[in-house]
Amino acid sequence: MMKIRQYLESDRQQLLALWANTFGDTGPHNQPEFMLNSKLAIDDNIYIASNSAELIGTIIAGYDGHRGWLYSLAVEQSSRRQGIGRQLVEFAVNKLRAMGCAKVNLQVREENREVISFYRSLGFATEERISMGRLL
């Protein structure tokens, strides 16, 4: 039976392995260990989907007091298309709502059509914005 809960330090190795297998980024700011340590330095809004002792999905939520963000949704390849991603998103959105968040944002790479369709099915819409970034 799958359940969603707050990240625990005992999840570290499984979470890092899932992110390494899911995200193909090679930039230092996207390395799993760096991402996890950076998030934990701020807060612990990292949620885990597990069945027994096996971590099968994760999502990060962020809230700056104005807008919420979702990051790093990942579901183990063998557990996809079972509603786990949808449940993780809904769980994180509910956590953000409970913090007072009125709007949730996320970013998806333009070429990642399957993920764009997934988020659209959850009620997210494309907004006419230009996303900009700067490495520090």
MDAnalysis code that builds the backbone (N, CA, C; Angstrom):
import MDAnalysis as mda
import numpy as np

u = mda.Universe.empty(408, n_residues=136, atom_resindex=np.repeat(np.arange(136), 3), trajectory=True)
u.add_TopologyAttr("name", ["N", "CA", "C"] * 136)
u.add_TopologyAttr("resid", np.arange(1, 137))
u.add_TopologyAttr("resname", ["MET", "MET", "LYS", "ILE", "ARG", "GLN", "TYR", "LEU", "GLU", "SER", "ASP", "ARG", "GLN", "GLN", "LEU", "LEU", "ALA", "LEU", "TRP", "ALA", "ASN", "THR", "PHE", "GLY", "ASP", "THR", "GLY", "PRO", "HIS", "ASN", "GLN", "PRO", "GLU", "PHE", "MET", "LEU", "ASN", "SER", "LYS", "LEU", "ALA", "ILE", "ASP", "ASP", "ASN", "ILE", "TYR", "ILE", "ALA", "SER", "ASN", "SER", "ALA", "GLU", "LEU", "ILE", "GLY", "THR", "ILE", "ILE", "ALA", "GLY", "TYR", "ASP", "GLY", "HIS", "ARG", "GLY", "TRP", "LEU", "TYR", "SER", "LEU", "ALA", "VAL", "GLU", "GLN", "SER", "SER", "ARG", "ARG", "GLN", "GLY", "ILE", "GLY", "ARG", "GLN", "LEU", "VAL", "GLU", "PHE", "ALA", "VAL", "ASN", "LYS", "LEU", "ARG", "ALA", "MET", "GLY", "CYS", "ALA", "LYS", "VAL", "ASN", "LEU", "GLN", "VAL", "ARG", "GLU", "GLU", "ASN", "ARG", "GLU", "VAL", "ILE", "SER", "PHE", "TYR", "ARG", "SER", "LEU", "GLY", "PHE", "ALA", "THR", "GLU", "GLU", "ARG", "ILE", "SER", "MET", "GLY", "ARG", "LEU", "LEU"])
u.atoms.positions = np.array([
    [0.832, -1.180, 0.000],
    [0.000, 0.000, 0.000],
    [0.880, 1.249, 0.000],
    [0.618, 2.160, -0.910],
    [1.413, 3.374, -1.050],
    [0.947, 4.430, -0.057],
    [1.918, 5.129, 0.564],
    [1.582, 6.265, 1.409],
    [2.543, 7.401, 1.108],
    [2.091, 8.618, 1.381],
    [2.907, 9.810, 1.171],
    [3.178, 10.425, 2.537],
    [4.429, 10.821, 2.727],
    [4.842, 11.369, 4.010],
    [5.997, 12.340, 3.797],
    [6.364, 12.997, 4.877],
    [7.497, 13.915, 4.896],
    [8.802, 13.135, 4.717],
    [9.761, 13.747, 4.078],
    [11.100, 13.182, 3.918],
    [11.738, 12.942, 5.288],
    [12.438, 11.835, 5.395],
    [13.254, 11.520, 6.572],
    [14.696, 11.335, 6.110],
    [15.637, 11.627, 6.968],
    [17.048, 11.462, 6.595],
    [17.353, 10.025, 6.179],
    [16.625, 9.057, 6.711],
    [16.832, 7.659, 6.322],
    [16.424, 7.389, 4.871],
    [15.738, 8.346, 4.223],
    [15.351, 8.229, 2.804],
    [16.457, 8.676, 1.853],
    [17.510, 9.278, 2.384],
    [18.507, 9.966, 1.567],
    [19.022, 9.124, 0.391],
    [19.524, 7.949, 0.639],
    [20.161, 7.182, -0.433],
    [19.159, 6.777, -1.522],
    [17.959, 6.368, -1.122],
    [16.949, 5.998, -2.112],
    [16.498, 7.223, -2.913],
    [16.334, 8.359, -2.245],
    [15.932, 9.578, -2.939],
    [17.000, 9.999, -3.941],
    [18.247, 10.007, -3.515],
    [19.339, 10.394, -4.420],
    [19.413, 9.459, -5.618],
    [19.214, 8.172, -5.406],
    [19.245, 7.213, -6.516],
    [18.085, 7.462, -7.473],
    [16.894, 7.736, -6.949],
    [15.739, 8.018, -7.813],
    [15.985, 9.262, -8.645],
    [16.460, 10.331, -8.025],
    [16.732, 11.553, -8.781],
    [17.833, 11.328, -9.812],
    [18.861, 10.595, -9.474],
    [19.946, 10.334, -10.430],
    [19.428, 9.563, -11.640],
    [18.488, 8.647, -11.415],
    [17.931, 7.855, -12.513],
    [16.883, 8.609, -13.316],
    [16.261, 9.614, -12.713],
    [15.150, 10.309, -13.356],
    [15.584, 11.554, -14.111],
    [16.453, 12.338, -13.508],
    [16.825, 13.626, -14.098],
    [18.178, 13.516, -14.782],
    [18.252, 13.949, -16.017],
    [19.477, 13.830, -16.791],
    [20.372, 15.047, -16.736],
    [20.110, 15.970, -15.838],
    [20.905, 17.189, -15.777],
    [22.335, 16.894, -15.357],
    [23.240, 17.615, -15.968],
    [24.639, 17.423, -15.606],
    [25.234, 18.642, -14.925],
    [24.505, 19.755, -14.891],
    [25.019, 20.952, -14.241],
    [25.170, 20.735, -12.747],
    [26.181, 21.329, -12.142],
    [26.419, 21.132, -10.711],
    [25.206, 21.500, -9.843],
    [24.440, 22.509, -10.249],
    [23.282, 22.933, -9.455],
    [22.126, 21.939, -9.529],
    [22.197, 20.980, -10.443],
    [21.150, 19.963, -10.586],
    [21.582, 18.583, -10.109],
    [22.745, 18.482, -9.533],
    [23.186, 17.196, -9.015],
    [22.335, 16.834, -7.800],
    [21.871, 15.593, -7.703],
    [20.963, 15.206, -6.618],
    [21.442, 15.574, -5.217],
    [22.690, 15.313, -4.897],
    [23.210, 15.608, -3.554],
    [23.148, 17.108, -3.268],
    [23.530, 17.911, -4.257],
    [23.495, 19.361, -4.097],
    [22.059, 19.851, -3.932],
    [21.131, 19.334, -4.770],
    [19.725, 19.732, -4.683],
    [19.155, 19.419, -3.300],
    [19.392, 18.218, -2.818],
    [18.843, 17.802, -1.532],
    [19.425, 18.632, -0.388],
    [20.725, 18.774, -0.358],
    [21.353, 19.549, 0.716],
    [20.907, 21.003, 0.691],
    [20.768, 21.580, -0.495],
    [20.327, 22.968, -0.619],
    [18.906, 23.145, -0.104],
    [18.027, 22.228, -0.452],
    [16.639, 22.318, 0.016],
    [16.565, 22.158, 1.527],
    [17.258, 21.178, 2.060],
    [17.216, 20.929, 3.500],
    [17.820, 22.078, 4.313],
    [18.675, 22.879, 3.705],
    [19.234, 24.044, 4.389],
    [18.176, 25.128, 4.595],
    [17.102, 25.052, 3.815],
    [16.028, 26.056, 3.889],
    [14.821, 25.518, 4.644],
    [14.344, 24.360, 4.246],
    [13.194, 23.722, 4.890],
    [13.160, 22.259, 4.471],
    [12.149, 21.552, 4.967],
    [12.066, 20.118, 4.652],
    [10.763, 19.775, 3.919],
    [10.322, 20.660, 3.044],
    [9.106, 20.419, 2.260],
    [9.404, 19.477, 1.091],
    [9.841, 18.298, 1.456],
    [10.118, 17.219, 0.510],
    [9.206, 16.075, 0.920],
    [8.464, 15.564, -0.036],
    [7.490, 14.525, 0.268],
    [7.840, 13.255, -0.485],
    [7.609, 12.143, 0.182],
    [8.025, 10.829, -0.281],
    [6.802, 9.945, -0.457],
    [6.730, 9.252, -1.582],
    [5.743, 8.181, -1.770],
    [6.499, 6.877, -1.569],
    [5.944, 6.024, -0.719],
    [6.617, 4.751, -0.460],
    [5.594, 3.637, -0.341],
    [6.054, 2.436, -0.642],
    [5.268, 1.235, -0.359],
    [6.170, 0.344, 0.472],
    [5.820, 0.185, 1.694],
    [6.660, -0.501, 2.688],
    [7.960, 0.274, 2.849],
    [9.083, -0.373, 2.623],
    [10.379, 0.285, 2.815],
    [10.930, 0.887, 1.537],
    [10.228, 0.742, 0.424],
    [10.738, 1.203, -0.867],
    [10.210, 2.587, -1.216],
    [11.125, 3.505, -1.480],
    [10.771, 4.836, -1.937],
    [10.436, 4.740, -3.429],
    [9.239, 5.179, -3.820],
    [8.836, 5.059, -5.221],
    [8.545, 6.394, -5.888],
    [8.560, 7.483, -5.112],
    [8.321, 8.792, -5.705],
    [8.668, 9.910, -4.756],
    [8.916, 11.100, -5.318],
    [9.234, 12.282, -4.522],
    [8.704, 13.534, -5.204],
    [8.511, 14.557, -4.405],
    [8.224, 15.901, -4.911],
    [8.726, 16.899, -3.881],
    [9.159, 18.047, -4.361],
    [9.575, 19.148, -3.504],
    [8.557, 20.263, -3.672],
    [8.205, 20.909, -2.557],
    [7.357, 22.089, -2.583],
    [8.142, 23.264, -2.025],
    [7.929, 24.422, -2.607],
    [8.550, 25.634, -2.112],
    [7.508, 26.724, -1.979],
    [7.671, 27.577, -0.979],
    [6.742, 28.691, -0.773],
    [7.518, 29.878, -0.239],
    [7.386, 30.995, -0.917],
    [8.122, 32.195, -0.513],
    [7.224, 33.226, 0.164],
    [5.995, 32.833, 0.488],
    [5.051, 33.754, 1.095],
    [4.170, 34.443, 0.078],
    [4.495, 34.312, -1.185],
    [3.719, 34.918, -2.269],
    [3.223, 33.865, -3.245],
    [4.140, 33.031, -3.724],
    [3.795, 31.964, -4.657],
    [4.419, 30.665, -4.195],
    [3.770, 29.584, -4.577],
    [4.319, 28.266, -4.320],
    [4.928, 27.704, -5.581],
    [5.820, 26.764, -5.405],
    [6.479, 26.103, -6.523],
    [6.527, 24.605, -6.271],
    [6.458, 23.846, -7.330],
    [6.676, 22.408, -7.284],
    [7.940, 22.100, -8.062],
    [8.737, 21.212, -7.518],
    [10.018, 20.854, -8.118],
    [10.226, 19.342, -8.045],
    [10.998, 18.854, -8.940],
    [11.607, 17.520, -8.839],
    [10.624, 16.396, -8.561],
    [9.477, 16.440, -9.248],
    [8.561, 15.300, -9.172],
    [9.223, 14.134, -9.881],
    [9.346, 13.021, -9.189],
    [9.967, 11.830, -9.773],
    [9.236, 10.599, -9.265],
    [8.953, 9.680, -10.174],
    [8.342, 8.403, -9.813],
    [9.191, 7.302, -10.422],
    [9.488, 6.298, -9.621],
    [10.267, 5.145, -10.078],
    [9.646, 4.602, -11.364],
    [10.494, 4.302, -12.349],
    [10.034, 3.850, -13.674],
    [8.996, 2.724, -13.577],
    [9.231, 1.739, -12.743],
    [8.329, 0.588, -12.640],
    [7.008, 0.916, -11.943],
    [6.911, 2.102, -11.342],
    [5.697, 2.489, -10.613],
    [4.903, 3.586, -11.325],
    [5.313, 3.951, -12.530],
    [4.621, 5.016, -13.264],
    [3.281, 4.532, -13.808],
    [2.442, 5.513, -14.092],
    [1.095, 5.292, -14.647],
    [0.177, 4.552, -13.679],
    [0.405, 4.806, -12.388],
    [-0.439, 4.226, -11.341],
    [-1.070, 5.311, -10.479],
    [-0.936, 6.566, -10.883],
    [-1.519, 7.672, -10.134],
    [-0.644, 8.220, -9.029],
    [0.582, 7.724, -8.908],
    [1.473, 8.159, -7.829],
    [1.895, 9.614, -8.027],
    [2.262, 9.976, -9.238],
    [2.636, 11.369, -9.523],
    [1.492, 12.316, -9.219],
    [0.302, 11.959, -9.634],
    [-0.887, 12.778, -9.371],
    [-1.091, 12.942, -7.856],
    [-0.967, 11.873, -7.118],
    [-1.155, 11.937, -5.666],
    [-0.070, 12.787, -4.995],
    [1.155, 12.681, -5.477],
    [2.237, 13.502, -4.930],
    [1.965, 14.986, -5.186],
    [1.544, 15.326, -6.405],
    [1.242, 16.724, -6.722],
    [0.107, 17.225, -5.836],
    [-0.965, 16.467, -5.723],
    [-2.098, 16.885, -4.897],
    [-1.693, 17.041, -3.432],
    [-0.872, 16.133, -2.935],
    [-0.391, 16.211, -1.548],
    [0.403, 17.497, -1.347],
    [1.349, 17.782, -2.245],
    [2.182, 18.982, -2.126],
    [1.345, 20.249, -2.257],
    [0.396, 20.259, -3.183],
    [-0.474, 21.425, -3.355],
    [-1.291, 21.662, -2.085],
    [-1.796, 20.615, -1.485],
    [-2.548, 20.763, -0.237],
    [-1.669, 21.287, 0.889],
    [-0.426, 20.852, 0.955],
    [0.510, 21.373, 1.954],
    [0.745, 22.871, 1.730],
    [0.929, 23.266, 0.463],
    [1.128, 24.675, 0.140],
    [-0.114, 25.494, 0.496],
    [-1.281, 24.976, 0.166],
    [-2.539, 25.663, 0.494],
    [-2.637, 25.885, 2.009],
    [-2.257, 24.882, 2.780],
    [-2.320, 24.992, 4.241],
    [-1.357, 26.063, 4.767],
    [-0.305, 26.384, 4.010],
    [0.638, 27.429, 4.394],
    [0.136, 28.819, 4.015],
    [-0.984, 28.880, 3.285],
    [-1.529, 30.157, 2.843],
    [-1.251, 30.478, 1.394],
    [-0.694, 29.557, 0.683],
    [-0.346, 29.754, -0.720],
    [-1.613, 29.805, -1.584],
    [-1.681, 30.794, -2.480],
    [-2.851, 30.974, -3.341],
    [-2.581, 30.588, -4.801],
    [-1.313, 30.423, -5.175],
    [-0.968, 30.099, -6.565],
    [0.270, 29.225, -6.572],
    [0.246, 28.191, -7.393],
    [1.379, 27.267, -7.491],
    [1.937, 27.324, -8.909],
    [3.236, 27.441, -9.013],
    [3.943, 27.458, -10.289],
    [4.833, 26.230, -10.411],
    [5.173, 25.922, -11.635],
    [6.183, 24.906, -11.901],
    [6.767, 25.180, -13.268],
    [7.899, 24.597, -13.536],
    [8.540, 24.723, -14.835],
    [8.756, 23.339, -15.415],
    [8.536, 23.247, -16.725],
    [8.748, 22.008, -17.464],
    [9.526, 22.374, -18.720],
    [10.461, 21.562, -19.063],
    [11.193, 21.799, -20.308],
    [10.242, 21.650, -21.493],
    [10.365, 22.560, -22.428],
    [9.450, 22.624, -23.566],
    [9.370, 21.312, -24.341],
    [10.469, 20.591, -24.443],
    [10.482, 19.344, -25.210],
    [9.877, 18.161, -24.443],
    [9.562, 18.350, -23.181],
    [9.054, 17.261, -22.347],
    [7.527, 17.195, -22.442],
    [7.030, 16.862, -23.625],
    [5.595, 16.894, -23.936],
    [4.763, 15.988, -23.034],
    [5.271, 14.832, -22.697],
    [4.513, 13.903, -21.858],
    [4.252, 14.502, -20.474],
    [5.256, 15.159, -19.918],
    [5.096, 15.774, -18.600],
    [4.175, 16.996, -18.688],
    [4.267, 17.747, -19.766],
    [3.369, 18.888, -19.964],
    [1.925, 18.398, -19.989],
    [1.652, 17.336, -20.711],
    [0.297, 16.765, -20.756],
    [-0.150, 16.304, -19.377],
    [0.754, 15.702, -18.623],
    [0.445, 15.259, -17.268],
    [-0.013, 16.439, -16.412],
    [0.761, 17.526, -16.410],
    [0.402, 18.675, -15.574],
    [-0.882, 19.341, -16.070],
    [-1.088, 19.381, -17.364],
    [-2.357, 19.930, -17.877],
    [-3.538, 19.119, -17.355],
    [-3.382, 17.798, -17.279],
    [-4.471, 16.956, -16.785],
    [-4.783, 17.240, -15.307],
    [-3.849, 17.888, -14.603],
    [-4.037, 18.253, -13.197],
    [-4.522, 19.691, -13.036],
    [-4.819, 20.363, -14.158],
    [-5.358, 21.720, -14.096],
    [-4.342, 22.827, -14.261],
    [-3.076, 22.495, -14.483],
    [-2.074, 23.523, -14.723],
    [-2.190, 23.992, -16.165],
    [-1.941, 25.274, -16.385],
    [-2.024, 25.852, -17.725],
    [-0.736, 26.597, -18.040],
    [-0.412, 26.655, -19.308],
    [0.747, 27.409, -19.757],
    [0.455, 28.890, -19.603],
    [1.365, 29.603, -18.991],
    [1.251, 31.047, -18.845],
    [2.271, 31.702, -19.765],
    [1.889, 32.817, -20.330],
    [2.785, 33.534, -21.229],
    [3.823, 34.286, -20.403],
    [4.899, 33.617, -20.141],
    [5.998, 34.175, -19.365],
    [7.307, 33.747, -20.025],
    [8.329, 34.460, -19.737],
    [9.664, 34.032, -20.108],
    [10.364, 33.664, -18.821],
    [10.831, 32.443, -18.747],
    [11.559, 31.991, -17.574],
    [13.026, 32.332, -17.789],
    [13.590, 33.017, -16.833],
    [14.980, 33.409, -16.936],
    [15.737, 32.861, -15.730],
    [17.002, 32.609, -15.897],
    [17.822, 32.118, -14.818],
    [19.244, 32.607, -14.951],
    [19.973, 32.488, -13.880],
    [21.381, 32.893, -13.865],
    [22.115, 32.008, -12.873],
    [23.108, 31.332, -13.329],
    [23.935, 30.525, -12.419],
    [24.836, 31.437, -11.618],
    [25.001, 31.102, -10.367],
    [25.830, 31.926, -9.476],
    [27.078, 31.174, -9.065],
])
